[in-house]
């Protein structure tokens, strides 16, 4: 990270807007740290729900959420903005607008994307060369998984190596483009939220040691089945590998979340989909959001239509078909402040 003395403290533009989509956490590789590094993650960035933040030069500070469901995020944003100002030494008044936000505690990595989008908007506005990892370190994100940070920067299908020590963002070990033709059916249970905060920490602490032989098997499966299949767009082995990863990790975390899946309604639909044909099925992180990855748009639409006809899309489930996203967060490049003044 560069020192602040290198930069003009005045904003370089009048506004900056950043939009970051969510990610699916497909599973940990070694929750027990058999070789000293804990967790390790497989994840996928999706081109679906997003968080969009705008910062603008203003006469005084203000913060507003345009979506009612995002209003609870404003407190965190104000706190993070204070931390960014302290880190940068820049405290000029800003107007913050939260245009939309990912659902909280639903398995999309909403907190990390919210923090990174704010940090990138602040850095863009002031010409600061902060990376996603820099911002994550400032704002305390990415303690267990590096998928959200790497996904914010690059998108795609990602593997991280777990944190070296508490507070150290995990290194990215592999990144592949997700096949353009494959689709993800998101299955959201809007009546529930996943474990988070202190409840999440206590749940993890209460779990038994993760068996070494299972960690070895998961690492082998990711390296020699899931990633090669994604690279060669070979859907069958990819789906089988993800299903095995999900079954193993879901069974391990089942005592903490009441079953392999956090939502009984999502679980019933996933079990039904498993009988319909090849699909990569599972839950993202602590859920309650589930997913079904299918090899084409037509097959995804057919699966949703069949589930609806069979009465499987019961309330409170909502489904949505999305693509994988092979690029990072979208930054709307602002017009330089000096250029705007000259035009006026």
Secondary structure, 3 states (H helix, E strand, C coil): CCCHHHCCCCCCECEEEEEEEEEEEEEEEECCCCCCCCEEEEEEEEEEEEEEEEEEECCCCEEEECCHHHHHHHHHHHHHHHHHHHHHCCCCCEEEEEEECCCCCCCCCHHHHHHHHHHHHHHHHHCCCCCHHHHHHHHCCCCCCCHHHHHHHHCCEEEECCCCCCCCCCCEEEEECCCCCCEEEEEEECCCCCCCHHHHHHHHHHCCCCCHHHHHHHHHHHHHHHHHHHHCCCHHHHHHHHHHHHHHHHHHHHHHHCCCCCCHHHHHHHHHHHCCCCCEEEECCCCCCEEEEECCHHHHHHHHHHHHHCCCCCCCEEEEEECECCCCCEEECCCEHHHHHHHC
